Amino acid sequence: MTWDFYRKSQFLKQFKKLDSQTKKRVNSALEELANSENPTSLGIYKPDMRVFAYNVGKYRIIFSVRYSENIVDLYRVCDHKSVYSKD
């Protein structure tokens, strides 16, 4: 089973700012999410935000899953300390 992505505008903005090496690592992580049986098993649940965080080096991919539609919503890709900020 493969999952589709819905990239929120915040995710797209943050992704654009990453260096090329980090973009490669993030793309590789997204490929792993897309091809996983259950994407949530690859992330750590953040109950206060009701999302999952997938660790990619010092960066985090913040996402949630819509099982009925087979979609992974990508909210943010940022360093650990920025995960909770509003930037």
ZISULQUI-V740843 format. One record per residue. N is the residue number from 1. RES is the residue in three letters. SS is DSSP state (H for helix, E for strand, - for the rest). PHI is phi in radians with two decimals (999 if undefined). OMEGA is omega in whole degrees, 0 to 359 (none if undefined). Layout:
# ZISULQUI-V740843
n/res/ss/phi/omega
N/RES/SS/PHI/OMEGA
N/RES/SS/PHI/OMEGA
This chain:
# ZISULQUI-V740843
n/res/ss/phi/omega
1/MET/-/999/174
2/THR/-/-2.06/181
3/TRP/-/-1.81/173
4/ASP/E/-1.64/179
5/PHE/E/-1.94/167
6/TYR/E/-2.07/183
7/ARG/E/-1.61/178
8/LYS/-/-1.22/184
9/SER/H/-1.03/178
10/GLN/H/-1.07/178
11/PHE/H/-1.07/182
12/LEU/H/-1.07/179
13/LYS/H/-1.09/182
14/GLN/H/-1.20/180
15/PHE/H/-1.07/180
16/LYS/H/-1.02/184
17/LYS/H/-1.41/183
18/LEU/-/-1.29/175
19/ASP/-/-1.27/188
20/SER/H/-1.09/179
21/GLN/H/-1.12/180
22/THR/H/-1.17/178
23/LYS/H/-1.03/179
24/LYS/H/-1.08/180
25/ARG/H/-1.15/178
26/VAL/H/-1.14/179
27/ASN/H/-1.07/178
28/SER/H/-1.15/177
29/ALA/H/-1.15/179
30/LEU/H/-1.13/177
31/GLU/H/-1.08/178
32/GLU/H/-1.11/177
33/LEU/H/-1.08/183
34/ALA/H/-1.07/184
35/ASN/H/-1.71/182
36/SER/-/-1.40/176
37/GLU/-/-1.09/181
38/ASN/-/-2.49/184
39/PRO/H/-0.98/182
40/THR/H/-1.15/179
41/SER/H/-1.22/180
42/LEU/H/-1.61/182
43/GLY/-/-1.92/176
44/ILE/E/-1.92/182
45/TYR/E/-1.25/177
46/LYS/E/-1.93/188
47/PRO/-/-1.05/181
48/ASP/-/-1.18/179
49/MET/-/-1.85/183
50/ARG/-/0.98/178
51/VAL/E/-2.42/176
52/PHE/E/-1.96/177
53/ALA/E/-2.10/177
54/TYR/E/-1.80/182
55/ASN/E/-1.44/175
56/VAL/E/-2.27/186
57/GLY/-/1.08/179
58/LYS/-/-1.50/180
59/TYR/E/-1.73/177
60/ARG/E/-2.22/170
61/ILE/E/-1.79/181
62/ILE/E/-1.72/185
63/PHE/E/-2.60/170
64/SER/E/-2.38/185
65/VAL/E/-2.20/172
66/ARG/E/-1.85/185
67/TYR/H/-1.08/184
68/SER/H/-1.12/182
69/GLU/H/-1.88/181
70/ASN/-/1.05/184
71/ILE/E/-2.16/172
72/VAL/E/-1.84/176
73/ASP/E/-1.50/180
74/LEU/E/-1.77/184
75/TYR/E/-1.65/185
76/ARG/E/-2.57/168
77/VAL/E/-2.45/187
78/CYS/E/-2.71/179
79/ASP/E/-1.26/188
80/HIS/H/-0.94/185
81/LYS/H/-1.27/180
82/SER/H/-1.53/184
83/VAL/-/-0.95/185
84/TYR/-/-1.61/181
85/SER/-/-1.45/185
86/LYS/-/-1.64/183
87/ASP/-/-0.98/none
